[in-house]
């Protein structure tokens, strides 16, 4: 089992930046892919981006490409989502997730992930 906890959300003006963190306990995550998803009110949960077990590969949704960056510190069991040039449409609850598939590939499908954090709210204002 693994427990994931997101932090770093908050209120930011459009054009600003935030960095979200995802900490893990119960298991070392250095062999597993990690992903970030988000869900806005009335919308389905959507893939934001993901990172391979060693950080060697990252994938992003087109809507955040070139603005968001995912990184990980396996020594600290942490995953980060750096969000720059935030837009109103980035407002959502952000979740980190993993599936404990050893050396597994990043998937953009939420159904491929078994463990989720509780989410952190990001609100972008004009």
ZIWOMO-V859203 format. One record per backbone hydrogen bond with DSSP energy under -1.0 kcal/mol. CO is the residue of the C=O (numbers start at 1). NH is the residue of the N-H. Records with the same first field share a line. If there is no record, write none. Layout:
CO: NH  NH
This chain:
3: 25
5: 23
7: 21
10: 123
12: 125
13: 16
16: 86
18: 83
20: 81
21: 7
22: 79
23: 5
25: 3
29: 32
31: 103
34: 51
35: 97
36: 48  49
37: 95
38: 46
39: 93
40: 43
46: 38
48: 61
49: 36
50: 59
51: 34
52: 55
57: 52
59: 50
61: 64  65
64: 67  68
67: 84
69: 82
71: 80
73: 78
77: 24
78: 73
79: 22
80: 71
81: 20
82: 69
83: 18
86: 15
87: 90
88: 91
92: 122
93: 39
94: 120
95: 37
96: 117
97: 35
98: 114  115
101: 104
109: 112
110: 113
115: 98
120: 94
122: 92
123: 12
125: 14
